[in-house]
Amino acid sequence: MIKTYFDIAREYFKLGANNKKLLVFLFLTSFLRSTTILTLPFFASKIVKYATISDYKMAFINLLYLAICFVIYNICHHLNYVAYAKNATYVHNDLQRKILKKVSKFDENFSKDISSSFLINTAFNDVGKVQQIADLVFDAINYFINVMVSMIILFTVNIYMGIFSIVLSTITLFLITSNLRKREYYLGLQRKEQDKIVALIGQVIDGSKEVKAFNMGDDLHKHLTLYKKDWEYAYKTKRKYQDRVHTTLPMILGIGKILIYCFSIFLILNGNYEVSMLILVIGYYDEIVSKNEKLYKILNNLSSYQIRIKRISTILNYSTSNMLEFGKNMNDNIYGNISFENVNFTYEDKQTLKDVSFDINSNTFTAIVGKSGSGKSTIFRLLLRLYKCTSGSITIDGTDIYEYSTDVYSSNVSIVTQKPFIFDMSIKENLSLVDSNHENQIAACKRVGVHDFIMSLPNGYNTKLLRDAENISSGQKQLIALARTLLSKSEILLFDEVTSTLDLNTSKHVMKVLKDLKKDHTILMITHKPQLMKIADDIIVIDDGKLVGRGMHHDLLENNKYYRNLQK
C-alpha cells in the first residue's frame, strides 16, 4: 500500500520541476508545525493534573508552555503557507516552460501520437494540480510521524489502547487504498473521454464554416452524446469509490473514538487512572484520528494526481523508435549550398522519394514542382529535419544536415508556409519572438514591402492582431510572416505555396521580393504557379518520388513531358 504512494512521489520528483531551497523550507515548516502540535495534549493534561491538586503555580507554568507552543505552531503554520505558495508557483511555471520547450522541438510524429486536446488539458489542468504534490508528500510524512508518536504514547498509558489504535488505523488504511485504486482506474477512463470531448469541440470551432454550410450540427451532437455517455459512466463509477472513501473513514474512526472514550472512563471509575490521564488519552487519540483523517485526504489527493503525473511525463519523456538525434556542429558560417545524394525516404510503408539527387547553389532561386503527392513536401520536411532519409545523404555546405546543432540549424533554415501562423499579439510582439531589435524589424518589413501598411494602422507596430491575424488580409499576413522569417537571419529560405491564396497584385509583389532575397539567400519554393516557375533560376521536377526533370522554364517546356503536363 505504502509503495503506491512512494511511487507517486518518486514520479513527481522525477519531473525535475522543484527548487531545492524551497523544498527544504517547505519540509522544515511542515515538520516544525506537526512537532509543535504534539506537545499540546501533554501540557493540557499537566494543567488538569496540577489544578486538581491545587498546585496553581505549576498549573500556570504549564499553561504558559501551552501558550508558547500554540504561538510557535501558528507561526510555523503561516510560514508553511508562504513556502507552499512560493513552491507551487515555481513548479507551475517550470512545468509549463518544460512542456512548451518540448512541444516546440518535437517531430511530426508527436502530433499523431499525442492530440492537441491532451496537450491543452495537461499543460493547464494537470499542471495546475500537481504543483501541490510536494506539500502533500511532506505533510503526509509528518502526519504519519505524528500518528506513530501518538500511538507510542498510548502504548505507555495502556497497551490495549495502543494495539487498538494500530489495528484500527491499519484496517482503515487498507480499505481507503483499495477504494482509491479502483477510483483511479475510472478517473483515467474519464480523462480519456474528456480529451475526446475537448478535441471534438475544438474541431467544431475550427471548422465552424463547414459545420454551418453542411448543417452538420445534429450529427456532431450525436458524436458528442456518445462521448458524454462514456464520460458519465466513468464519472459515476469513480464517484462510487470516492464516496466510499468519504463515508467509510469517518464511520470507522468515529466508532473507534467512542470505544476508546468508554474504555478510558471505565478505567477511571475503577480507580486505575486520574482525570488528567483521560485528558492525555483523549488528546492523543484525537490527534491520531485528526491526523489519520488528514493523512487519508492527502492519500486521496495523491492517488488522484497519479494520472496527472503520467500525462505530464508522457509529454516530457516522449520518444519514438525513430526519434531524431542531432550533432553538436556549431559552425554558423553557412553559405547555403544544398546537396541531395541518392536520397530515399519511406514513410508508413510507402516510398515517397526514390533515389533523388540534386545540387543547389547558394544565392539562387529554385522552384520544386510536381503533381500533388509527388514528394515535393517530403523534400522540405527532410530539409527541416522533421524526418531522416531512409538512405542517401543530405548536406549543406558539404556537412551532413544531422550533424549541425539544433540552434545553428534552426537559425539557418526557415520556412514560410501557405498559411503561416500569427500569434494573438501585436505585430511588434510577433516579430520580437524572433528578433526583439525594433530597428531590425523595421528593416525586414521595409524589405518585404509591408512597413508602409503597418504604419498606416492606428497603432502601427503595436497594432494587436486577432487570432491568426484575422483582422488583416491574407497578403499582409503573408508579408509579415516573411519579415519574421528574415529576422531569423536564415541563409536558406523554404517557401511552400506562399502565393496560392494571394491576389494577383500581392503575388506579383511577392515575386519581386523573392528576386531581391536571392541576392543573399538560397531560396527553394514549392509552387504550382507558372509565373513563379518562369522567374526561377532552376526548376526541379518531381513525379512519383523521382526526379524526372531539371532546368529552366523554356528548356523544360520544350523537352520535358512531365513539365508540359504541369503547365496544362
N, C-alpha and C positions, 0 to 999 in steps of 0.2 A: 504493500500500500504506500509506504513512505517513498519507495523507489520511483513511483509515478510522479510525485511532486518534485522529487530531486531531479528527475529527467527534464521536467518543465523548466525548472530554474536554470539548469545547465544549458538547455537550448536557448533560453532567453539571453544569458550572458554571452553565449557564442555569437550573438548578433553583433557584439562589439560596439554598442551604442551608448556606453556609460562613461561618465567621468569618474576616475578612481577617487579623487579627493571628495567629490560629492557623495559617493557611495560610502566612504568611511564616515563622513559626517552624519549621513542618514542612519547608518547602523548604530553608531555611538549614541545618538539622541534617542533612538528606539530602545536600546539596551538600558540606558540610564532611567528612562521613563518607566520601563517594566520592572526594573530592580527596585526603584523607589517605592512603587505601589505595594510591593510585597511586605514592606515594613509596617504598613498602616494597621492591619489586623493585630499585629503583635503589640504595638503601643496602645491600641484600643483596649485590648484585654488587660494590659498593665494598669491603665487608668481605672477600669472597673475593679480590679483586684485591690488597689490601694485605697480606692474610695470606700469599698465595703469594710475595710478595717480602719477607716478614719485616718489614714496616713495621707493628709491632704498635700503635704509638701511633695512627696513622690508622685502623687496623682497629677499635680500641676507640672512637675518636671517632665513627666511622660506626655502630658498634653502639649507642652512646648515642643518636644521632639516630634510629636504627631503633626503639629502645625508646620514645622520646618520641612518635614518630609513632603507634606502636601504642597508647599510652595515650590520646592525643588521639582516635584512631579509636574506641576503646571508649567514651569519654565522649560523643562525638557520637552513637554508636550508641544509647546509653542515652537521651540527650535526644530522639533521633528517635522512640523508642518512646513516651516521655512525650507528645510532640507528637501522635503518631498517636492515642493513646488519647483525648486531650482533643478532638481534631478529630472523630474518629469518633463520640464520644458526642454532640457538638454537632450534627453532621449528622443522626444518627439521630433525636434528639429534635425537631429543627427540621422535618424532612421529615414525621414523623408528626403534628406540630402543624399543618403546612400542609394535609396530607390531611384531617385531622379538620375543620379550618376550612372547607375547600372543600366537603366532603361535607355538612356541616350547612347549607349555603346553596344547594345545588343544587335545581333544579326537578324536577318529577316525570318529565321525560324522561330524566333521568340514570339512574334505576333501570332503565329499559328498555334503555338503551344500554350500561350497564356493570353486570355482575352483582355480587352481593354476594360471591361466591367470588373474583372478580377483585380486588375491593377488599381483602378479607381477606388474600389471598396477597401482594398488592402492598404493603400497609401494614406487614406484618410480615416476610415472607420477602425481598422485593426491597429494601426499605429497609435491612434488616439487612446486605445485601451491598454496596450501592452506597456505603455510608459509607466504604469502603476506597479509593474511586477516587482521591481527591486524593493519598493516599500513593503509590498505584501510579503515577500520572502523574508525580509528582516523581522517584520512583525511576527510572522509565523514562528520563526526560530525563538524569539524572545517569549512569545506566549507559551510555547512548548516548555521552555525552561521554567517559566512561572508555574505551570501545571505540575511539573516534576518536583519543584521545591515545595509547593503546597502539599503534594501527596506525601513527601518525606516528613513534613511537619505533622500531618495527620497520623502517620505511622508512629511517630514518637508519642503522640497523645493516646492512640488506641490502634492496635494492629488490625482489628477488624474494619475500622473506618478506612484505613489505608488500602486494604485489599479491596474493599467495596468500591472505592473511588477508581482504582486501577481497572477493575473488571468493567465497571460502567463506562469509563472513557474508551476502553478497547472495543466494546460492543458498538458504541455509538460511532466510533471512527470507521469500523468495518461496514456498517450499514450506510453511512454517508458516502464512503468511497465507492461502494458498489453501485449506488444510485447515480453518482456523478459520472461514473464511467459510461453508463448507459445513456445518460443525458448528453454527453459529449458526442456520442455517435450520431444522435439525431440532430444535434446542433450543426455538425458537419454537413449533413444532408440539407438542412435548412439553408445554410450559406450557399451551397451549390445552386439551389433553386433561386435564391436571391440574386446570384450572379446572372442567371438566365433572364430574370425579370428586368434587371437593370440593363442588360445588353439589348433586350427587345425594345425597351422604351427609348434607349439611345438611338437605335436604328430607325425607329419611327420618327424621332426628331430630325435625324439627318436626312431621311427620305420623305419628309413631310409633303413635298410637292407631288411625288409619285403616289403617296398614300391617298391624297385628296383627288388626284387626277383619275385614278383607277378605283376609287371607292373601296379601299382595302380595309377600312376601319373594322367592320364586323368580323372578317376573317382573322385579323390580327388580334381582336379581342378574344376569339376562341383559343388562340395560342396562349394568350396571357392567362386565360381561365385555367388551362391545363397546368401551367407553371404554378399558378396560385394554389391549385388543389394539392399538388405535391408539396408545396411550401407549407400549406396549412396542416397537412398530415404530420410532417416532420416537426413543426412547431408545437402542435398539441401533444405529441408523444414526448417531446423534450420537456414540456411543461409538467407532464405527469410525474416524471422522475424528479424534476425541480421541486414540485410541491411536496413530494415525499421527504425531501431533504429538510424543507422548512417546517414540516409538521412533526416528523419523527424525532428530530433533535430536541426541541423544547419539551416534548412529552416525556422522553426517557430521562433527561436531566432534571425535569420537574419532579418526577416520581422519586428519583434518587435523592433529591434535596429534602423531600418530606420524610423519607426513611431515615436519613442522617439526623434530622432535627428530632425525630421521635426517639431514636437511639440515644442521642445526647441528653434529652430530657429524662429518659429512663435512668441513665447513669447518675444524673444529678439528684433525682428523687431518692435513689438508693444510697446517696451519700458518697459516691465514688469520685465525684468531681465538684469543683466550685463553679459558681456562675461565671467567673472570669474565664474559665476553661471553655464554657459554652460559647462565649463571645469569640474566643480564639478559633474553635472548631467551625463555627458558623462563618466567621470571616474568611478562613482559608478554604472552606468548601465552596463558599460563594465565589471566591477567587478562581477555583477550579471550574465551576460552572460558567462564570463570566468569560474566562479565557478559552474554555472549550467552545463556547458559542462563537466567540470572535475567530478562533482558530478554524472552525468549520466553515465560517463565512469566507475566510481567506482561501481555504482549500477549494471551496465552491468557485470562487473567482478565478483562482489559478487554473482549475480544471477547465473553465470556460474559455480561458485565454490560450489553451494549448493549440486549438485550431488556428487561432490568430497568429501565433508564433510560426506555425508551419507555413502559413500563407506568405508571411514576410520572408521566411527562409527560402521558400520556393523561388522568389524573385531574386534575392541577394545571392543565392547559391546556384542560380540557373546555369545549366550547361547541357550541351548535346554532344553526341559522339563525333560530330563534325564541326565542333566549336573551333573557330579560327584562332591561331596564335600568331602574334606578330613579333618581329625582331626589335632590336634596340638601335638601329642605324639612325643617328641623329644628324646626318648630313642634310642641311636645309638649303644647300646651294643647288637647287633643282632647275634645269632649263626647260624640261617638258618634252623630251624625246620619248615616244612610246613605241614599244615593240611587242607584238603578239607572235609567238613562235610555236606552231603546231598545237594550238590550244584546242582541247576537247573539254566539253562540260556536259555532265549528265545530272539531271535533277528529277528525283522521284521516278527513276527508271526510264526517263525519256532523255535522249541525247539532243540537246538544244544547240550545241556548237560542235562542228566536225572538222578537225584539223585546220583551224583558221590561223593564217599567218599574214601579218602586215606590219609595216613600219610607218610611223607618223612623226614628222619633224616638228621641232618647236616653232612657234610663231607662224602657224598655218591654220587654215580653217578647213576641216574635213567633215563632210556630210556622210552619215551612215544611213543607207536607205534599204528598203525591202518591204515585202508584204507583212501584215500583222502576224506575229507568231513566228517570224523567220529567224529570230535570235538577236535582233538589234539591242533590245533592252538587256539581254544577258551580257553583252559586251560591257554595257555601262555598269551593271551590277558587279561584274568581276573587277572592273577598274575602281569601283568604290570599295572593294574588298569585303563585300557582303557575303560572297562565296569564294571558294578556292577552286581553281580549274582542276578538272579530273586528271588531266595530263597536259604536258606542254609547259610553257613559261610565259609570264608577262613581266616586262621590265620597264622601268622609267630611268632614263639616262644610264642604261646598262646594269642597273641594280634591280634584283627581284623585288616586286612591289611588297611582298610579305615580309621583307627584311627591314623595311622602314618602321620606325617607331610610330605609334598611333598619333602622337601630337604632330610630328613632322608631316606625316602623310595627309592627315585631315586638313592641315593648313595649306597644302599644295594641290589637292584635288577636290574640287567642289562641283556641285550640280545645281542647275536651275530646272525645275520640273514644269510640266504643263500647267499644273495647279499648285503653285508654291503656297506654303502655309505662312500666314502672317498672324502674329500673336495679338491678343486683345490688349494692346498697349499703344502708346503714342508712336509716331513714325521714328522719332529720335530714340526711344527706348528699344524699338525693334532693331534699329541699326546698331545700337550700343551693345546688343548681345554678341556682336562680332567685333566691333571696334568702338570704344567709348569716346574717341577723339572726334569732336564735332567738326573740326576743320576737314578731317579725312572724310567724314560723312558727306559734307557739302561737296567736296571734290568728286566723290564717287557718284553722287546724284547728278552733278553737272555733266559728268562724262556720259552717263546713260540718258541724259536729257529729261530728267524728272524734277530738277531743282526748281524751275520756274513754276511748275504746277504746285509743288509743296508750298512755296512762298505765297501762292495765291489763296491758300486755305486760311481761314480766320486765325488759326494759332500756329501756322507754319509747321515747323518740325515737331512742335508739341501737340499737334492735332491728334486726338485719340481715334484710333482705328477700331471699328466694331469687330465682332467675331469674324476672323478670317478676312478682314478688310472689306466687309460687305458695303461700306459707305463710300467706296471709290470704285472706279471702273476696273475691269479685269486687265486692261492695258497698263494703267498706272500702277496697279498692284504688281504686275509682272516686272515693270521697270524698277520699282522699289526693291523687289526680290533680287533683281540683277545687281543693283547698287550694293545690297547687303553681301552678295557673293564677292563683288570686287573688293570689299573691305577685308575679306579673309586673306587677301594677298596671294591667292592661289595662282599657281603657274598654269594649271590645266583646268579648263572650264568645260563642263559637260552640260549640253542643253538638250532636254528631252521634250520635243514637240512644243517648244515655248510659244510659237506663233499660231498654233492650231485654233485657239479660241479668240484670237485678236482680230480687230477690224483691219481693213486694207491699209489705212494710213499708219496705224500703230505698227503693223507688220513691217511696213517699209522703213519706219524709224528704227525698229529693232535690227533689221538687216544692215542699216547704216552703222549702228552701234557695233555690230559684230565685225564689220570690216575694220573699224577702229581698234577693237580689242585685240585682234590678231597681231597687232604690232608688238605686243609684249605678253601674249598668252598663246598657249596651244588650245585650240578650240575644236571640240567634237560635237556634232549635232545630229540627233535623230530627227528626221523630218520626212514629211510626205509632200511638201510644197515645192514645186518645180522652180519657183522664184529663188528659193534658198539654194537649191542644187546648182543653179546657174552661177551663183557668185562664189561657190566653194572652190578652194584651190585643188581639192581632191575629193573624189566620191568613192566610197566603198559600198559595193552591192552585195547584200546577203540574201540567200534563198535557202530555206530548209536547213539552216545552221551552217551553210557552206559559203565561202567567199566565191562569188561567181562573176565578179567584175570589178574593175578599178580603173579610174581615170577621171578626166574632166567631162563636163556635161556633153559637149558636142561630139567628143570621141565615143562616149558610151552610147549616145543616141544613134550613132551610125553602126556601131559594131557589136552591141550587146542586147540580145533579145529580152533578157530579164529587165533591163533598164527601160527599154522601149515600152514594155508592158506596164511598167510603173507609171510612165508618163500618161498612158491612156486612162 
